[in-house]
Amino acid sequence: MSDTPTSLFETLERINTRPDVYSRYTADALWTSPDISEMMLRYHLDGKVDLASRRTEFVERSLAWIVAKFELGADKRVIDLGCGPGLYVNQLARSGARVTGIDFSPRSIAYARAGAEREGLDVDYRLGDYLALDIETGYDLAMMIMCDFCALSPGQRGQLLQRVGELLAPGGAFLFDVNSLAFYDTWEETVAYSYEMMDGFWSSEPYYGFLNTFRYDEEKVVLEHYLIVERERQAEYFNWFQHYSLESLTAEVEAAGLVVDEAFGDVAGEAFDASLPEFAVVVRQPHA
């Protein structure tokens, strides 16, 4: 029997060691990789699974509620932060609202723009990071859907809330959803390994995938840490999931100088229920 190569042992030891919470951020790589972004777009457009986007039935129900709830029309401006391929933006533009969509996936933005052009919709799509782009103010509604808020580090979330507060017009609202503490309780720490993990999701080249799932009980955070090993390269992806109670989210929002105005079970307007895996809030500037 030959000795185990030191490099392989060190790799396995490293990926099985719990990293510090939010010590690595790789969401930009996840969404801009040519292979992965192609698969993500497929999931966005599937319509039957809750992966990159919600199921078509939920999206349609959510859109109807948003248009009615925020009285969207020709006199309203809307911005979707992390808009993906425009499933919400293009539909909201049909209400007559002036809509801006921002995403840092070139593939998603290209698809969204093409869809808007085919329908003759006047939509402002922008490629880039909503935390870094120069964005004008005066929006009546800002949106962030699919619990994307929970993938950000505490510092990024604080930066985002401050930025949204600056973007909103007087009386404007920020609608977003988050993972709940009830959902956190369903996670288990696991280790998985397989050839071409997730049916070839991570690369068009042959690869082996390693997945370590870690829980951080004090912070109520879960990490899915993927190591993807191809013949010529290795890549790591850190998917973070923050979880909230309504009280903990309210405290974080208030620390950024905003207030939670309403809470719902989801972004389709269902009643708030702490036992559900997610919930949504409408945040506003104080005394708006």
DRENSE-15232 format. One record per residue (C-alpha): z, x, y. Coordinates in Angstrom, 1 decimal. Layout:
BEGIN
(vexkol (Z, X, Y)) ...
This chain:
BEGIN
(vexkol (0.0, 0.0, 0.0)) (vexkol (-1.0, 1.4, 3.4)) (vexkol (1.4, 1.4, 6.3)) (vexkol (0.9, -1.4, 8.9)) (vexkol (-0.9, 0.0, 12.0)) (vexkol (1.5, 0.5, 14.8)) (vexkol (-0.9, -1.1, 17.3)) (vexkol (-1.0, -4.3, 15.2)) (vexkol (2.7, -4.4, 14.8)) (vexkol (3.3, -3.9, 18.5)) (vexkol (0.9, -6.7, 19.3)) (vexkol (2.6, -9.1, 16.9)) (vexkol (6.0, -8.1, 18.2)) (vexkol (4.9, -8.7, 21.8)) (vexkol (3.3, -12.1, 21.3)) (vexkol (6.4, -13.3, 19.3)) (vexkol (8.7, -12.2, 22.1)) (vexkol (9.7, -14.9, 24.6)) (vexkol (8.3, -14.0, 28.1)) (vexkol (10.2, -14.7, 31.3)) (vexkol (9.4, -18.2, 32.5)) (vexkol (6.3, -18.3, 34.7)) (vexkol (5.9, -14.5, 34.4)) (vexkol (2.1, -14.8, 33.8)) (vexkol (-0.4, -17.2, 35.2)) (vexkol (-3.8, -17.6, 33.6)) (vexkol (-5.0, -21.0, 34.6)) (vexkol (-7.8, -19.5, 36.7)) (vexkol (-9.1, -17.7, 33.6)) (vexkol (-8.9, -20.8, 31.5)) (vexkol (-11.1, -22.8, 33.8)) (vexkol (-13.6, -20.1, 34.9)) (vexkol (-14.4, -18.6, 31.5)) (vexkol (-18.0, -19.5, 30.6)) (vexkol (-17.2, -20.4, 27.0)) (vexkol (-13.9, -22.2, 27.6)) (vexkol (-15.1, -24.1, 30.7)) (vexkol (-18.0, -25.4, 28.7)) (vexkol (-15.6, -26.8, 26.1)) (vexkol (-13.3, -28.1, 28.8)) (vexkol (-16.2, -30.0, 30.3)) (vexkol (-17.0, -31.5, 26.9)) (vexkol (-13.4, -32.7, 26.7)) (vexkol (-13.6, -34.1, 30.3)) (vexkol (-16.6, -36.2, 29.4)) (vexkol (-15.5, -37.3, 25.9)) (vexkol (-13.8, -40.5, 27.2)) (vexkol (-11.9, -41.1, 23.9)) (vexkol (-9.3, -38.3, 24.1)) (vexkol (-6.5, -37.4, 26.6)) (vexkol (-7.3, -33.7, 26.9)) (vexkol (-9.0, -32.4, 30.0)) (vexkol (-9.2, -35.9, 31.4)) (vexkol (-7.8, -39.3, 30.5)) (vexkol (-9.7, -41.8, 28.3)) (vexkol (-12.4, -43.8, 30.1)) (vexkol (-10.4, -47.0, 29.8)) (vexkol (-7.4, -45.5, 31.6)) (vexkol (-9.6, -43.8, 34.3)) (vexkol (-11.2, -47.1, 35.1)) (vexkol (-7.9, -48.9, 35.3)) (vexkol (-6.4, -46.1, 37.4)) (vexkol (-9.3, -46.1, 39.8)) (vexkol (-9.0, -49.9, 40.4)) (vexkol (-5.3, -49.5, 41.1)) (vexkol (-5.7, -46.6, 43.4)) (vexkol (-8.5, -48.3, 45.5)) (vexkol (-6.3, -51.4, 45.8)) (vexkol (-3.0, -49.7, 46.3)) (vexkol (-4.1, -47.4, 49.1)) (vexkol (-6.7, -49.9, 50.5)) (vexkol (-9.5, -47.4, 50.3)) (vexkol (-12.6, -48.1, 52.3)) (vexkol (-14.9, -46.7, 54.9)) (vexkol (-12.1, -45.9, 57.2)) (vexkol (-10.1, -43.7, 54.7)) (vexkol (-10.3, -40.1, 53.7)) (vexkol (-9.3, -38.9, 50.3)) (vexkol (-9.0, -35.4, 48.7)) (vexkol (-8.7, -34.8, 45.0)) (vexkol (-7.0, -31.5, 44.2)) (vexkol (-8.4, -30.2, 40.8)) (vexkol (-11.1, -32.8, 40.7)) (vexkol (-12.9, -31.5, 37.6)) (vexkol (-16.3, -33.0, 37.0)) (vexkol (-15.7, -35.8, 39.5)) (vexkol (-14.7, -38.7, 37.3)) (vexkol (-12.4, -40.0, 40.0)) (vexkol (-14.1, -38.6, 43.1)) (vexkol (-17.5, -40.2, 42.5)) (vexkol (-16.0, -43.5, 41.7)) (vexkol (-13.8, -43.4, 44.8)) (vexkol (-16.8, -42.6, 46.9)) (vexkol (-18.3, -46.0, 45.8)) (vexkol (-15.4, -47.7, 47.7)) (vexkol (-16.9, -46.3, 50.9)) (vexkol (-14.1, -43.8, 51.4)) (vexkol (-15.0, -40.3, 52.5)) (vexkol (-14.0, -38.1, 49.6)) (vexkol (-13.5, -34.4, 49.1)) (vexkol (-13.1, -32.8, 45.6)) (vexkol (-11.8, -29.3, 45.1)) (vexkol (-11.8, -27.4, 41.8)) (vexkol (-12.1, -23.7, 40.8)) (vexkol (-14.3, -24.4, 37.8)) (vexkol (-18.0, -23.6, 38.7)) (vexkol (-19.2, -25.6, 35.7)) (vexkol (-17.1, -28.7, 36.7)) (vexkol (-18.1, -28.6, 40.3)) (vexkol (-21.8, -28.2, 39.4)) (vexkol (-21.6, -31.3, 37.1)) (vexkol (-19.8, -33.3, 39.7)) (vexkol (-22.3, -32.5, 42.5)) (vexkol (-25.2, -33.3, 40.2)) (vexkol (-23.7, -36.7, 39.4)) (vexkol (-23.1, -37.5, 43.1)) (vexkol (-26.6, -36.5, 44.0)) (vexkol (-28.1, -38.7, 41.2)) (vexkol (-26.2, -41.7, 42.6)) (vexkol (-26.9, -40.9, 46.3)) (vexkol (-23.1, -40.5, 46.9)) (vexkol (-22.0, -38.6, 50.0)) (vexkol (-19.2, -36.5, 48.4)) (vexkol (-17.9, -33.1, 49.7)) (vexkol (-17.4, -30.9, 46.7)) (vexkol (-15.8, -27.5, 47.2)) (vexkol (-15.5, -24.6, 44.7)) (vexkol (-12.2, -22.7, 45.0)) (vexkol (-8.5, -22.7, 44.8)) (vexkol (-6.8, -25.5, 46.7)) (vexkol (-3.9, -23.2, 47.4)) (vexkol (-6.2, -20.7, 49.2)) (vexkol (-9.1, -22.6, 50.6)) (vexkol (-9.2, -23.4, 54.3)) (vexkol (-9.0, -27.2, 54.3)) (vexkol (-9.1, -29.5, 57.4)) (vexkol (-6.3, -32.0, 58.0)) (vexkol (-6.3, -35.8, 58.4)) (vexkol (-6.4, -37.2, 54.8)) (vexkol (-5.1, -40.6, 54.1)) (vexkol (-4.7, -39.9, 50.4)) (vexkol (-4.3, -36.7, 48.4)) (vexkol (-4.4, -36.8, 44.6)) (vexkol (-3.6, -34.5, 41.7)) (vexkol (-4.0, -36.2, 38.3)) (vexkol (-3.5, -35.2, 34.7)) (vexkol (0.0, -33.6, 35.3)) (vexkol (-1.7, -30.5, 36.8)) (vexkol (1.3, -30.1, 39.1)) (vexkol (3.3, -29.1, 36.1)) (vexkol (1.1, -26.2, 35.3)) (vexkol (2.0, -24.4, 38.6)) (vexkol (4.9, -22.0, 39.0)) (vexkol (7.8, -23.1, 41.3)) (vexkol (6.5, -21.0, 44.1)) (vexkol (3.0, -22.5, 43.8)) (vexkol (4.4, -26.0, 43.7)) (vexkol (6.4, -25.4, 46.8)) (vexkol (3.3, -24.0, 48.5)) (vexkol (1.2, -27.0, 47.4)) (vexkol (3.7, -29.5, 48.6)) (vexkol (3.9, -27.8, 52.0)) (vexkol (0.1, -27.7, 52.2)) (vexkol (-0.3, -31.3, 51.3)) (vexkol (2.2, -32.3, 53.9)) (vexkol (0.0, -30.5, 56.5)) (vexkol (-3.2, -32.1, 55.2)) (vexkol (-2.0, -35.7, 55.3)) (vexkol (-2.8, -37.9, 58.3)) (vexkol (0.2, -39.9, 59.7)) (vexkol (1.2, -42.5, 57.1)) (vexkol (-0.8, -40.6, 54.4)) (vexkol (0.3, -40.3, 50.8)) (vexkol (0.2, -37.8, 48.0)) (vexkol (-0.2, -39.4, 44.5)) (vexkol (0.4, -37.2, 41.4)) (vexkol (1.8, -37.4, 37.9)) (vexkol (4.2, -35.2, 36.0)) (vexkol (5.6, -34.6, 32.5)) (vexkol (9.0, -36.3, 31.9)) (vexkol (12.2, -35.1, 30.3)) (vexkol (11.5, -37.5, 27.5)) (vexkol (8.3, -35.6, 26.7)) (vexkol (10.2, -32.3, 26.8)) (vexkol (12.4, -33.5, 24.0)) (vexkol (9.4, -33.9, 21.7)) (vexkol (8.4, -30.2, 21.9)) (vexkol (9.4, -27.8, 19.1)) (vexkol (9.2, -24.0, 19.1)) (vexkol (6.4, -23.2, 16.6)) (vexkol (4.1, -20.3, 15.5)) (vexkol (0.5, -20.9, 14.4)) (vexkol (-2.4, -18.7, 13.4)) (vexkol (-5.9, -19.6, 12.3)) (vexkol (-9.5, -18.4, 12.3)) (vexkol (-11.4, -19.9, 15.3)) (vexkol (-8.3, -21.9, 16.3)) (vexkol (-9.1, -25.3, 17.8)) (vexkol (-12.5, -25.4, 16.3)) (vexkol (-14.1, -22.6, 18.3)) (vexkol (-12.6, -23.7, 21.7)) (vexkol (-11.7, -20.3, 22.9)) (vexkol (-14.9, -18.3, 22.4)) (vexkol (-18.5, -18.6, 21.2)) (vexkol (-17.9, -15.4, 19.3)) (vexkol (-15.9, -15.3, 16.0)) (vexkol (-12.2, -14.9, 16.7)) (vexkol (-8.7, -15.3, 15.3)) (vexkol (-6.1, -17.3, 17.3)) (vexkol (-2.4, -16.9, 17.5)) (vexkol (-0.2, -19.6, 19.2)) (vexkol (3.5, -19.3, 20.1)) (vexkol (5.2, -22.3, 21.6)) (vexkol (8.4, -21.5, 23.5)) (vexkol (11.0, -23.9, 25.0)) (vexkol (13.0, -23.0, 28.1)) (vexkol (15.9, -25.5, 28.0)) (vexkol (17.5, -24.5, 31.3)) (vexkol (14.3, -24.9, 33.3)) (vexkol (12.8, -27.7, 31.1)) (vexkol (9.6, -25.7, 30.7)) (vexkol (7.4, -25.3, 27.7)) (vexkol (4.9, -22.4, 27.2)) (vexkol (2.0, -22.4, 24.9)) (vexkol (1.0, -18.7, 24.6)) (vexkol (-2.4, -18.0, 23.0)) (vexkol (-3.7, -14.7, 21.9)) (vexkol (-7.4, -14.7, 21.1)) (vexkol (-8.6, -11.7, 19.1)) (vexkol (-12.4, -11.1, 18.9)) (vexkol (-14.1, -8.1, 17.4)) (vexkol (-14.4, -6.2, 20.6)) (vexkol (-11.7, -7.8, 22.9)) (vexkol (-8.5, -9.7, 23.1)) (vexkol (-7.5, -12.3, 25.7)) (vexkol (-4.2, -14.1, 26.4)) (vexkol (-3.6, -17.5, 27.9)) (vexkol (-0.3, -18.8, 29.2)) (vexkol (-0.2, -22.6, 29.5)) (vexkol (3.0, -23.7, 31.3)) (vexkol (4.4, -27.3, 31.2)) (vexkol (7.2, -28.2, 33.7)) (vexkol (9.1, -31.4, 32.9)) (vexkol (11.0, -33.6, 35.3)) (vexkol (13.5, -36.4, 35.8)) (vexkol (12.8, -38.6, 38.8)) (vexkol (15.9, -37.0, 40.4)) (vexkol (14.8, -33.4, 39.8)) (vexkol (11.3, -34.1, 41.1)) (vexkol (12.7, -35.8, 44.1)) (vexkol (14.9, -32.8, 44.9)) (vexkol (11.8, -30.5, 44.7)) (vexkol (9.8, -32.7, 46.9)) (vexkol (12.6, -33.0, 49.5)) (vexkol (13.0, -29.2, 49.5)) (vexkol (9.4, -29.0, 50.7)) (vexkol (10.1, -31.4, 53.6)) (vexkol (8.6, -34.5, 52.0)) (vexkol (10.0, -37.7, 50.5)) (vexkol (9.3, -39.7, 47.3)) (vexkol (8.3, -43.1, 48.5)) (vexkol (7.6, -44.8, 45.1)) (vexkol (7.7, -44.0, 41.4)) (vexkol (5.4, -45.5, 38.7)) (vexkol (5.0, -45.1, 35.0)) (vexkol (1.5, -43.5, 35.5)) (vexkol (-1.3, -43.3, 38.1)) (vexkol (-2.5, -46.7, 37.0)) (vexkol (0.5, -48.4, 38.6)) (vexkol (2.6, -49.2, 35.5)) (vexkol (6.3, -49.7, 36.1)) (vexkol (8.5, -46.6, 36.0)) (vexkol (10.2, -45.9, 32.7)) (vexkol (12.1, -42.7, 32.1)) (vexkol (11.5, -42.9, 28.4)) (vexkol (7.7, -42.5, 28.8)) (vexkol (6.1, -39.1, 28.4)) (vexkol (5.0, -38.9, 32.1)) (vexkol (5.5, -40.7, 35.4)) (vexkol (3.8, -40.7, 38.8)) (vexkol (5.1, -40.6, 42.4)) (vexkol (3.8, -41.4, 45.8)) (vexkol (5.0, -38.8, 48.3)) (vexkol (4.8, -39.1, 52.0)) (vexkol (5.9, -37.3, 55.1)) (vexkol (9.4, -38.3, 56.4)) (vexkol (9.4, -41.4, 58.7)) (vexkol (5.6, -41.9, 58.2)) 
